[in-house]
Structure formats: C-alpha cells, structure tokens
C-alpha cells in the first residue's frame, strides 16, 4: 500500500467516527495546551524578575551581615553608619555607599493612613539605584547630619494620602512622628514582590532615632563597570573583616541574585511542565484504547484487505497512521489553544506575565506525535497480525 493511500484511508476512518475521534483528541489537546501555558507563565515570571532586578540599577553589590542563603536564619546586624564611609574610601567612592535601615510603619496625613515601608537612608541612593524623583528633591547630606525630619514619598503613597493635592511641604506622621515631605518619587512599580511606590525615605539618622536603634541593615554599592564588580565586592568585605574580626558578611551581586532566582524559577517551570505532560500520557492511553476498539470493530475489514493481498505491514501502517493523525491534530489544536490562553491570561492579569517561547510548542507537538506512535504501536501490530480466515469469520 502506498503511503498516500494509507493516509487517505486513515483520514476516511477518522471522519467516519467524528465524535469519537474528537473526544479521543481532547486529552492530547488539553495536555499540549497545559504544557504551553505553564511554560509560558514560568518563562514570563523569570523574565519579569530579571527586569525588576535590572531595574534597580546596574552593577549593584548588596552587603549584608551573615551568610545569605535561602533557608538561613537572619543575622542581627552590627553594621554602623561609619562603615559606609570606610567602604566608600576603600573603593574610591567617597559618599557613594547607600545605607538602609527599614521598618514597616503607619504613615498618616489628616484622616488618611497607609502602612508603608519606611527606609532610613542617605543621599547616595540616587547614585546607586535607579530611583528618579518626579517632584521636589531627594535627601541631602545636611539632612543626615542634623537628623532632620524630612521625607521623600513614593508615588502610590502620595496618591493615597493626598488624593491629588500637592504633597510638597506637607507634614505627614511616620510612626507617630511628624516629617515634612520634600520630594515625590517617580512611579516605578514593584520589584521582587515589594511595591516601591509605597515607600518613604527618611534620613538614616532620623530613622535610627525613630526606631530606637543605632544599627544599619545593609549597604549598597555600584561598581564603575561590570568588570570591576568582583573587585568592589572583595574590597567591601575586606573592610568589614578588619572592622569585625571573626564575623561573616555577604556581598551579593545582581548576577548572583538573577542566577539563584533563575534556577528556582527554571526548576519550577520544569516541574509544572512535567505535571502537565502527565495529561499527555493519559491522552495517549485514551488513543490506544480507542484504536484497540477500532481494530475489534473492523476485524472483518482487515481480513478482507489481507485476503485481497494487503501485507501485514500495510495494515499495521494504516492503523499506526490513524493514531499519529489523532495525536498530531490534537497537538496542533493544543498549541493554538495554549498560545491563545497564554496571551489571554497575560492580557487579563497584569501580575501574570506569560511569554511563549519557540521551543515549548515544538516540544509539545513532538511529544504529542511521539505519544501517537508509542501508544499506536500495540493496536496497529494487533491489527496487522490478524489471520485473514479468522478475521473474515468474525461476526
């Protein structure tokens, strides 16, 4: 039997039982669509995190006390404000080290209030991070030296508290203490799960008085170039090692953060795709079951074909092509449904980015075709091995 004739017979057989063929393909369609959608969501989440980390700034180095690992207990900081000056001189960037002392506090203006992240910091923040000020100005060195109670608020916080009014020069209550608003950040959105538009920046010295502590949580540095990141990191750690002998500190770069997050999200995407692929196996079992039923129903037809000269391999090829055709059509429909579903989810839910990569539809289609071959072999071989006389006598 010629291959073209085998395809024609396979298509005719499937069209003769349209409803059964459609229901058989349904499992493959769902499996392929699930693989495409979940891989798209995983890839989109990974790219979103990478964009958020890169949006903080370029060539960043974050210095924190203790060993920074997932699952490790937090270490109480012994860092002091003066350590920032020491590190700045060591890396030849006086005044170029941003400090951070943060806490969650209730911010009030009149009858409106909002719980926000209050970050005590210094004027180096705009030099280290990408944090533009839309209105007013950022903190100055004199504000830190005199513990001045001034604040720069995020765009979201300004909208909530002031409801369109000009916030500059107004007094807000931060943890029960009045601060005068001198600036409003440009809107930047969220980064790593934190809404940066709901932050308040105050001088680190004022934050220490507000929180009743003299410590500093972390330092942030910016290397002049990508090639100098390791030198800056080692210099910062060397300063702290001399300052606090026997204590451990971590200096984390953007590449390390992206690498760790990328591995976690990549593993999660693989696990989700593997779970979705189970439905492909279920669909393959359904294909095999239906093909076995088809062989039983068409036993006399098989006997007649073999009686007039059809070879065993001709009959086997015919039924194998029917199984492959079922899964191939199901795979194509699943790819279309998966791409459409991914784009639809991304359009409806802003917090659920989805990026369809070229390899996920190709992989899903290849697997669906392989499922047809794998699960179609047994029914096809069973059909091909039927003896003509036995098949013709079957009622």
TORKOL-4160 file (C-alpha; in steps of 0.2 Angstrom, whole numbers, padded with zeros to 4 digits, m for minus):
395
<pt num="1" X="0000" Y="0000" Z="0000"/>
<pt num="2" X="0007" Y="0017" Z="m0005"/>
<pt num="3" X="0009" Y="0030" Z="0009"/>
<pt num="4" X="m0003" Y="0042" Z="0001"/>
<pt num="5" X="m0016" Y="0029" Z="0000"/>
<pt num="6" X="m0013" Y="0024" Z="0019"/>
<pt num="7" X="m0015" Y="0042" Z="0024"/>
<pt num="8" X="m0032" Y="0043" Z="0014"/>
<pt num="9" X="m0038" Y="0028" Z="0022"/>
<pt num="10" X="m0033" Y="0034" Z="0039"/>
<pt num="11" X="m0042" Y="0051" Z="0036"/>
<pt num="12" X="m0058" Y="0042" Z="0030"/>
<pt num="13" X="m0058" Y="0031" Z="0045"/>
<pt num="14" X="m0057" Y="0045" Z="0057"/>
<pt num="15" X="m0070" Y="0055" Z="0048"/>
<pt num="16" X="m0082" Y="0041" Z="0049"/>
<pt num="17" X="m0082" Y="0042" Z="0068"/>
<pt num="18" X="m0080" Y="0061" Z="0070"/>
<pt num="19" X="m0087" Y="0062" Z="0088"/>
<pt num="20" X="m0076" Y="0048" Z="0094"/>
<pt num="21" X="m0061" Y="0055" Z="0086"/>
<pt num="22" X="m0064" Y="0072" Z="0093"/>
<pt num="23" X="m0066" Y="0065" Z="0111"/>
<pt num="24" X="m0050" Y="0055" Z="0109"/>
<pt num="25" X="m0040" Y="0070" Z="0104"/>
<pt num="26" X="m0047" Y="0080" Z="0118"/>
<pt num="27" X="m0034" Y="0073" Z="0131"/>
<pt num="28" X="m0020" Y="0077" Z="0119"/>
<pt num="29" X="m0027" Y="0095" Z="0116"/>
<pt num="30" X="m0028" Y="0098" Z="0135"/>
<pt num="31" X="m0011" Y="0091" Z="0138"/>
<pt num="32" X="m0002" Y="0101" Z="0125"/>
<pt num="33" X="m0011" Y="0117" Z="0129"/>
<pt num="34" X="m0007" Y="0115" Z="0148"/>
<pt num="35" X="0012" Y="0112" Z="0144"/>
<pt num="36" X="0012" Y="0128" Z="0133"/>
<pt num="37" X="0003" Y="0139" Z="0145"/>
<pt num="38" X="0013" Y="0133" Z="0160"/>
<pt num="39" X="0030" Y="0135" Z="0152"/>
<pt num="40" X="0024" Y="0152" Z="0145"/>
<pt num="41" X="0019" Y="0158" Z="0163"/>
<pt num="42" X="0036" Y="0151" Z="0170"/>
<pt num="43" X="0046" Y="0160" Z="0157"/>
<pt num="44" X="0036" Y="0176" Z="0159"/>
<pt num="45" X="0039" Y="0176" Z="0178"/>
<pt num="46" X="0058" Y="0173" Z="0175"/>
<pt num="47" X="0059" Y="0187" Z="0163"/>
<pt num="48" X="0049" Y="0199" Z="0175"/>
<pt num="49" X="0060" Y="0195" Z="0189"/>
<pt num="50" X="0075" Y="0199" Z="0179"/>
<pt num="51" X="0068" Y="0215" Z="0173"/>
<pt num="52" X="0064" Y="0220" Z="0191"/>
<pt num="53" X="0081" Y="0216" Z="0197"/>
<pt num="54" X="0090" Y="0225" Z="0182"/>
<pt num="55" X="0078" Y="0240" Z="0185"/>
<pt num="56" X="0086" Y="0243" Z="0202"/>
<pt num="57" X="0102" Y="0248" Z="0194"/>
<pt num="58" X="0117" Y="0242" Z="0185"/>
<pt num="59" X="0132" Y="0234" Z="0193"/>
<pt num="60" X="0125" Y="0233" Z="0210"/>
<pt num="61" X="0133" Y="0225" Z="0225"/>
<pt num="62" X="0122" Y="0222" Z="0241"/>
<pt num="63" X="0132" Y="0220" Z="0258"/>
<pt num="64" X="0123" Y="0212" Z="0272"/>
<pt num="65" X="0128" Y="0204" Z="0289"/>
<pt num="66" X="0129" Y="0185" Z="0290"/>
<pt num="67" X="0128" Y="0171" Z="0276"/>
<pt num="68" X="0115" Y="0175" Z="0264"/>
<pt num="69" X="0107" Y="0158" Z="0259"/>
<pt num="70" X="0089" Y="0153" Z="0256"/>
<pt num="71" X="0083" Y="0145" Z="0272"/>
<pt num="72" X="0096" Y="0153" Z="0283"/>
<pt num="73" X="0091" Y="0162" Z="0299"/>
<pt num="74" X="0093" Y="0181" Z="0299"/>
<pt num="75" X="0108" Y="0188" Z="0307"/>
<pt num="76" X="0107" Y="0203" Z="0319"/>
<pt num="77" X="0117" Y="0217" Z="0311"/>
<pt num="78" X="0131" Y="0226" Z="0319"/>
<pt num="79" X="0135" Y="0237" Z="0305"/>
<pt num="80" X="0136" Y="0256" Z="0309"/>
<pt num="81" X="0134" Y="0271" Z="0299"/>
<pt num="82" X="0153" Y="0275" Z="0299"/>
<pt num="83" X="0156" Y="0258" Z="0290"/>
<pt num="84" X="0148" Y="0266" Z="0274"/>
<pt num="85" X="0162" Y="0280" Z="0274"/>
<pt num="86" X="0176" Y="0267" Z="0277"/>
<pt num="87" X="0169" Y="0256" Z="0262"/>
<pt num="88" X="0167" Y="0272" Z="0251"/>
<pt num="89" X="0186" Y="0276" Z="0254"/>
<pt num="90" X="0191" Y="0258" Z="0251"/>
<pt num="91" X="0183" Y="0258" Z="0234"/>
<pt num="92" X="0187" Y="0276" Z="0230"/>
<pt num="93" X="0169" Y="0282" Z="0230"/>
<pt num="94" X="0168" Y="0294" Z="0245"/>
<pt num="95" X="0149" Y="0296" Z="0248"/>
<pt num="96" X="0145" Y="0283" Z="0236"/>
<pt num="97" X="0138" Y="0269" Z="0248"/>
<pt num="98" X="0120" Y="0269" Z="0251"/>
<pt num="99" X="0114" Y="0263" Z="0268"/>
<pt num="100" X="0097" Y="0255" Z="0273"/>
<pt num="101" X="0088" Y="0254" Z="0289"/>
<pt num="102" X="0070" Y="0249" Z="0286"/>
<pt num="103" X="0054" Y="0245" Z="0295"/>
<pt num="104" X="0035" Y="0245" Z="0292"/>
<pt num="105" X="0026" Y="0260" Z="0299"/>
<pt num="106" X="0009" Y="0268" Z="0298"/>
<pt num="107" X="0010" Y="0284" Z="0288"/>
<pt num="108" X="m0004" Y="0297" Z="0291"/>
<pt num="109" X="m0010" Y="0313" Z="0283"/>
<pt num="110" X="m0026" Y="0320" Z="0291"/>
<pt num="111" X="m0039" Y="0306" Z="0291"/>
<pt num="112" X="m0030" Y="0295" Z="0279"/>
<pt num="113" X="m0017" Y="0282" Z="0283"/>
<pt num="114" X="m0007" Y="0269" Z="0275"/>
<pt num="115" X="0005" Y="0255" Z="0281"/>
<pt num="116" X="0021" Y="0258" Z="0271"/>
<pt num="117" X="0040" Y="0253" Z="0271"/>
<pt num="118" X="0050" Y="0267" Z="0279"/>
<pt num="119" X="0068" Y="0266" Z="0274"/>
<pt num="120" X="0081" Y="0276" Z="0283"/>
<pt num="121" X="0095" Y="0280" Z="0270"/>
<pt num="122" X="0107" Y="0293" Z="0264"/>
<pt num="123" X="0110" Y="0304" Z="0249"/>
<pt num="124" X="0119" Y="0290" Z="0239"/>
<pt num="125" X="0103" Y="0281" Z="0235"/>
<pt num="126" X="0101" Y="0290" Z="0218"/>
<pt num="127" X="0119" Y="0287" Z="0213"/>
<pt num="128" X="0117" Y="0268" Z="0217"/>
<pt num="129" X="0100" Y="0264" Z="0212"/>
<pt num="130" X="0088" Y="0270" Z="0198"/>
<pt num="131" X="0076" Y="0280" Z="0208"/>
<pt num="132" X="0071" Y="0296" Z="0200"/>
<pt num="133" X="0062" Y="0310" Z="0209"/>
<pt num="134" X="0047" Y="0317" Z="0200"/>
<pt num="135" X="0044" Y="0332" Z="0211"/>
<pt num="136" X="0054" Y="0341" Z="0224"/>
<pt num="137" X="0072" Y="0334" Z="0229"/>
<pt num="138" X="0080" Y="0320" Z="0237"/>
<pt num="139" X="0088" Y="0319" Z="0254"/>
<pt num="140" X="0104" Y="0329" Z="0257"/>
<pt num="141" X="0120" Y="0326" Z="0267"/>
<pt num="142" X="0114" Y="0340" Z="0279"/>
<pt num="143" X="0098" Y="0331" Z="0282"/>
<pt num="144" X="0108" Y="0316" Z="0288"/>
<pt num="145" X="0120" Y="0326" Z="0299"/>
<pt num="146" X="0106" Y="0336" Z="0308"/>
<pt num="147" X="0093" Y="0321" Z="0309"/>
<pt num="148" X="0081" Y="0332" Z="0300"/>
<pt num="149" X="0064" Y="0325" Z="0299"/>
<pt num="150" X="0061" Y="0326" Z="0281"/>
<pt num="151" X="0054" Y="0313" Z="0269"/>
<pt num="152" X="0053" Y="0308" Z="0251"/>
<pt num="153" X="0037" Y="0298" Z="0247"/>
<pt num="154" X="0033" Y="0285" Z="0234"/>
<pt num="155" X="0020" Y="0290" Z="0220"/>
<pt num="156" X="0007" Y="0277" Z="0226"/>
<pt num="157" X="0008" Y="0283" Z="0244"/>
<pt num="158" X="0006" Y="0301" Z="0238"/>
<pt num="159" X="m0009" Y="0297" Z="0229"/>
<pt num="160" X="m0017" Y="0288" Z="0243"/>
<pt num="161" X="m0013" Y="0301" Z="0257"/>
<pt num="162" X="m0015" Y="0317" Z="0247"/>
<pt num="163" X="m0028" Y="0312" Z="0234"/>
<pt num="164" X="m0022" Y="0324" Z="0220"/>
<pt num="165" X="m0016" Y="0338" Z="0232"/>
<pt num="166" X="0002" Y="0344" Z="0231"/>
<pt num="167" X="0011" Y="0334" Z="0245"/>
<pt num="168" X="0027" Y="0345" Z="0245"/>
<pt num="169" X="0029" Y="0355" Z="0261"/>
<pt num="170" X="0015" Y="0345" Z="0269"/>
<pt num="171" X="0018" Y="0336" Z="0286"/>
<pt num="172" X="0015" Y="0318" Z="0287"/>
<pt num="173" X="0015" Y="0307" Z="0303"/>
<pt num="174" X="0028" Y="0292" Z="0302"/>
<pt num="175" X="0026" Y="0280" Z="0317"/>
<pt num="176" X="0018" Y="0295" Z="0326"/>
<pt num="177" X="0032" Y="0307" Z="0322"/>
<pt num="178" X="0030" Y="0322" Z="0310"/>
<pt num="179" X="0040" Y="0323" Z="0294"/>
<pt num="180" X="0040" Y="0336" Z="0281"/>
<pt num="181" X="0038" Y="0330" Z="0263"/>
<pt num="182" X="0052" Y="0337" Z="0252"/>
<pt num="183" X="0050" Y="0325" Z="0237"/>
<pt num="184" X="0040" Y="0313" Z="0227"/>
<pt num="185" X="0047" Y="0298" Z="0218"/>
<pt num="186" X="0043" Y="0294" Z="0200"/>
<pt num="187" X="0032" Y="0279" Z="0198"/>
<pt num="188" X="0042" Y="0263" Z="0196"/>
<pt num="189" X="0030" Y="0249" Z="0201"/>
<pt num="190" X="0035" Y="0233" Z="0211"/>
<pt num="191" X="0052" Y="0224" Z="0212"/>
<pt num="192" X="0054" Y="0207" Z="0219"/>
<pt num="193" X="0037" Y="0207" Z="0227"/>
<pt num="194" X="0039" Y="0224" Z="0236"/>
<pt num="195" X="0029" Y="0239" Z="0230"/>
<pt num="196" X="0042" Y="0253" Z="0228"/>
<pt num="197" X="0028" Y="0266" Z="0226"/>
<pt num="198" X="0023" Y="0264" Z="0244"/>
<pt num="199" X="0040" Y="0268" Z="0252"/>
<pt num="200" X="0045" Y="0283" Z="0262"/>
<pt num="201" X="0063" Y="0288" Z="0263"/>
<pt num="202" X="0070" Y="0297" Z="0278"/>
<pt num="203" X="0087" Y="0302" Z="0284"/>
<pt num="204" X="0095" Y="0286" Z="0291"/>
<pt num="205" X="0100" Y="0296" Z="0307"/>
<pt num="206" X="0081" Y="0301" Z="0309"/>
<pt num="207" X="0076" Y="0283" Z="0306"/>
<pt num="208" X="0088" Y="0277" Z="0320"/>
<pt num="209" X="0080" Y="0289" Z="0332"/>
<pt num="210" X="0063" Y="0284" Z="0326"/>
<pt num="211" X="0066" Y="0265" Z="0328"/>
<pt num="212" X="0077" Y="0267" Z="0343"/>
<pt num="213" X="0092" Y="0258" Z="0336"/>
<pt num="214" X="0110" Y="0263" Z="0330"/>
<pt num="215" X="0112" Y="0249" Z="0318"/>
<pt num="216" X="0112" Y="0249" Z="0299"/>
<pt num="217" X="0104" Y="0234" Z="0290"/>
<pt num="218" X="0114" Y="0234" Z="0274"/>
<pt num="219" X="0125" Y="0244" Z="0262"/>
<pt num="220" X="0123" Y="0245" Z="0243"/>
<pt num="221" X="0137" Y="0249" Z="0231"/>
<pt num="222" X="0138" Y="0252" Z="0212"/>
<pt num="223" X="0154" Y="0246" Z="0203"/>
<pt num="224" X="0160" Y="0258" Z="0189"/>
<pt num="225" X="0159" Y="0244" Z="0177"/>
<pt num="226" X="0154" Y="0225" Z="0176"/>
<pt num="227" X="0172" Y="0220" Z="0175"/>
<pt num="228" X="0175" Y="0229" Z="0192"/>
<pt num="229" X="0161" Y="0221" Z="0202"/>
<pt num="230" X="0171" Y="0207" Z="0210"/>
<pt num="231" X="0185" Y="0220" Z="0215"/>
<pt num="232" X="0172" Y="0231" Z="0223"/>
<pt num="233" X="0164" Y="0216" Z="0232"/>
<pt num="234" X="0181" Y="0210" Z="0239"/>
<pt num="235" X="0186" Y="0227" Z="0245"/>
<pt num="236" X="0169" Y="0230" Z="0254"/>
<pt num="237" X="0171" Y="0213" Z="0263"/>
<pt num="238" X="0189" Y="0216" Z="0267"/>
<pt num="239" X="0184" Y="0232" Z="0276"/>
<pt num="240" X="0171" Y="0223" Z="0286"/>
<pt num="241" X="0183" Y="0209" Z="0290"/>
<pt num="242" X="0195" Y="0221" Z="0298"/>
<pt num="243" X="0182" Y="0230" Z="0307"/>
<pt num="244" X="0173" Y="0215" Z="0314"/>
<pt num="245" X="0185" Y="0200" Z="0315"/>
<pt num="246" X="0178" Y="0183" Z="0316"/>
<pt num="247" X="0161" Y="0189" Z="0309"/>
<pt num="248" X="0153" Y="0184" Z="0292"/>
<pt num="249" X="0146" Y="0196" Z="0279"/>
<pt num="250" X="0139" Y="0193" Z="0262"/>
<pt num="251" X="0141" Y="0203" Z="0246"/>
<pt num="252" X="0128" Y="0199" Z="0233"/>
<pt num="253" X="0129" Y="0204" Z="0215"/>
<pt num="254" X="0115" Y="0206" Z="0203"/>
<pt num="255" X="0121" Y="0191" Z="0193"/>
<pt num="256" X="0121" Y="0180" Z="0209"/>
<pt num="257" X="0103" Y="0186" Z="0213"/>
<pt num="258" X="0097" Y="0183" Z="0195"/>
<pt num="259" X="0106" Y="0166" Z="0194"/>
<pt num="260" X="0098" Y="0160" Z="0210"/>
<pt num="261" X="0081" Y="0166" Z="0206"/>
<pt num="262" X="0083" Y="0159" Z="0188"/>
<pt num="263" X="0087" Y="0142" Z="0194"/>
<pt num="264" X="0072" Y="0141" Z="0206"/>
<pt num="265" X="0060" Y="0148" Z="0193"/>
<pt num="266" X="0068" Y="0136" Z="0179"/>
<pt num="267" X="0066" Y="0121" Z="0191"/>
<pt num="268" X="0048" Y="0126" Z="0195"/>
<pt num="269" X="0044" Y="0128" Z="0176"/>
<pt num="270" X="0051" Y="0111" Z="0173"/>
<pt num="271" X="0041" Y="0103" Z="0187"/>
<pt num="272" X="0025" Y="0112" Z="0181"/>
<pt num="273" X="0028" Y="0106" Z="0163"/>
<pt num="274" X="0031" Y="0088" Z="0169"/>
<pt num="275" X="0015" Y="0088" Z="0178"/>
<pt num="276" X="0005" Y="0095" Z="0163"/>
<pt num="277" X="0014" Y="0082" Z="0152"/>
<pt num="278" X="0005" Y="0068" Z="0163"/>
<pt num="279" X="m0011" Y="0073" Z="0154"/>
<pt num="280" X="m0002" Y="0069" Z="0138"/>
<pt num="281" X="0001" Y="0051" Z="0144"/>
<pt num="282" X="m0017" Y="0050" Z="0149"/>
<pt num="283" X="m0022" Y="0056" Z="0132"/>
<pt num="284" X="m0011" Y="0043" Z="0124"/>
<pt num="285" X="m0019" Y="0029" Z="0134"/>
<pt num="286" X="m0036" Y="0035" Z="0128"/>
<pt num="287" X="m0029" Y="0034" Z="0110"/>
<pt num="288" X="m0023" Y="0017" Z="0112"/>
<pt num="289" X="m0039" Y="0011" Z="0120"/>
<pt num="290" X="m0049" Y="0019" Z="0105"/>
<pt num="291" X="m0038" Y="0011" Z="0092"/>
<pt num="292" X="m0040" Y="m0006" Z="0100"/>
<pt num="293" X="m0059" Y="m0004" Z="0100"/>
<pt num="294" X="m0057" Y="0001" Z="0081"/>
<pt num="295" X="m0047" Y="m0014" Z="0077"/>
<pt num="296" X="m0060" Y="m0025" Z="0085"/>
<pt num="297" X="m0074" Y="m0016" Z="0076"/>
<pt num="298" X="m0065" Y="m0018" Z="0059"/>
<pt num="299" X="m0059" Y="m0036" Z="0060"/>
<pt num="300" X="m0069" Y="m0041" Z="0045"/>
<pt num="301" X="m0062" Y="m0026" Z="0035"/>
<pt num="302" X="m0044" Y="m0031" Z="0040"/>
<pt num="303" X="m0047" Y="m0049" Z="0035"/>
<pt num="304" X="m0054" Y="m0043" Z="0018"/>
<pt num="305" X="m0039" Y="m0032" Z="0015"/>
<pt num="306" X="m0027" Y="m0046" Z="0019"/>
<pt num="307" X="m0037" Y="m0058" Z="0008"/>
<pt num="308" X="m0035" Y="m0047" Z="m0007"/>
<pt num="309" X="m0017" Y="m0045" Z="m0005"/>
<pt num="310" X="m0013" Y="m0032" Z="0009"/>
<pt num="311" X="0003" Y="m0036" Z="0018"/>
<pt num="312" X="0004" Y="m0037" Z="0037"/>
<pt num="313" X="0015" Y="m0021" Z="0037"/>
<pt num="314" X="0002" Y="m0012" Z="0026"/>
<pt num="315" X="m0012" Y="m0015" Z="0039"/>
<pt num="316" X="0000" Y="m0010" Z="0053"/>
<pt num="317" X="0005" Y="0006" Z="0045"/>
<pt num="318" X="m0013" Y="0011" Z="0042"/>
<pt num="319" X="m0018" Y="0009" Z="0060"/>
<pt num="320" X="m0002" Y="0017" Z="0066"/>
<pt num="321" X="m0005" Y="0032" Z="0054"/>
<pt num="322" X="m0023" Y="0034" Z="0062"/>
<pt num="323" X="m0016" Y="0035" Z="0079"/>
<pt num="324" X="m0002" Y="0048" Z="0074"/>
<pt num="325" X="m0015" Y="0058" Z="0065"/>
<pt num="326" X="m0026" Y="0059" Z="0080"/>
<pt num="327" X="m0012" Y="0065" Z="0091"/>
<pt num="328" X="m0005" Y="0076" Z="0078"/>
<pt num="329" X="m0021" Y="0086" Z="0075"/>
<pt num="330" X="m0024" Y="0086" Z="0094"/>
<pt num="331" X="m0006" Y="0093" Z="0096"/>
<pt num="332" X="m0009" Y="0107" Z="0083"/>
<pt num="333" X="m0026" Y="0112" Z="0092"/>
<pt num="334" X="m0017" Y="0111" Z="0109"/>
<pt num="335" X="m0003" Y="0123" Z="0103"/>
<pt num="336" X="m0016" Y="0135" Z="0096"/>
<pt num="337" X="m0026" Y="0134" Z="0112"/>
<pt num="338" X="m0010" Y="0136" Z="0123"/>
<pt num="339" X="m0004" Y="0151" Z="0114"/>
<pt num="340" X="m0021" Y="0159" Z="0114"/>
<pt num="341" X="m0023" Y="0155" Z="0133"/>
<pt num="342" X="m0006" Y="0162" Z="0137"/>
<pt num="343" X="m0009" Y="0178" Z="0128"/>
<pt num="344" X="m0026" Y="0180" Z="0135"/>
<pt num="345" X="m0020" Y="0177" Z="0153"/>
<pt num="346" X="m0006" Y="0190" Z="0151"/>
<pt num="347" X="m0019" Y="0202" Z="0144"/>
<pt num="348" X="m0032" Y="0200" Z="0158"/>
<pt num="349" X="m0020" Y="0198" Z="0173"/>
<pt num="350" X="m0006" Y="0211" Z="0173"/>
<pt num="351" X="0003" Y="0202" Z="0188"/>
<pt num="352" X="0003" Y="0186" Z="0177"/>
<pt num="353" X="0016" Y="0189" Z="0163"/>
<pt num="354" X="0017" Y="0175" Z="0150"/>
<pt num="355" X="0030" Y="0173" Z="0137"/>
<pt num="356" X="0028" Y="0160" Z="0123"/>
<pt num="357" X="0045" Y="0153" Z="0119"/>
<pt num="358" X="0048" Y="0144" Z="0102"/>
<pt num="359" X="0053" Y="0128" Z="0110"/>
<pt num="360" X="0038" Y="0124" Z="0120"/>
<pt num="361" X="0026" Y="0122" Z="0106"/>
<pt num="362" X="0039" Y="0112" Z="0096"/>
<pt num="363" X="0042" Y="0101" Z="0111"/>
<pt num="364" X="0024" Y="0099" Z="0115"/>
<pt num="365" X="0020" Y="0095" Z="0096"/>
<pt num="366" X="0034" Y="0082" Z="0095"/>
<pt num="367" X="0029" Y="0074" Z="0111"/>
<pt num="368" X="0011" Y="0073" Z="0105"/>
<pt num="369" X="0017" Y="0065" Z="0089"/>
<pt num="370" X="0028" Y="0053" Z="0099"/>
<pt num="371" X="0013" Y="0048" Z="0110"/>
<pt num="372" X="0003" Y="0043" Z="0095"/>
<pt num="373" X="0017" Y="0032" Z="0088"/>
<pt num="374" X="0021" Y="0024" Z="0106"/>
<pt num="375" X="0003" Y="0021" Z="0110"/>
<pt num="376" X="m0002" Y="0016" Z="0092"/>
<pt num="377" X="0010" Y="0003" Z="0090"/>
<pt num="378" X="0001" Y="m0011" Z="0100"/>
<pt num="379" X="m0016" Y="m0009" Z="0091"/>
<pt num="380" X="m0008" Y="m0007" Z="0074"/>
<pt num="381" X="0003" Y="m0023" Z="0077"/>
<pt num="382" X="m0013" Y="m0032" Z="0083"/>
<pt num="383" X="m0022" Y="m0027" Z="0068"/>
<pt num="384" X="m0008" Y="m0032" Z="0056"/>
<pt num="385" X="m0006" Y="m0050" Z="0064"/>
<pt num="386" X="m0024" Y="m0055" Z="0062"/>
<pt num="387" X="m0026" Y="m0070" Z="0051"/>
<pt num="388" X="m0037" Y="m0067" Z="0036"/>
<pt num="389" X="m0048" Y="m0083" Z="0038"/>
<pt num="390" X="m0050" Y="m0079" Z="0057"/>
<pt num="391" X="m0054" Y="m0061" Z="0053"/>
<pt num="392" X="m0067" Y="m0065" Z="0040"/>
<pt num="393" X="m0076" Y="m0077" Z="0051"/>
<pt num="394" X="m0078" Y="m0064" Z="0065"/>
<pt num="395" X="m0096" Y="m0058" Z="0067"/>
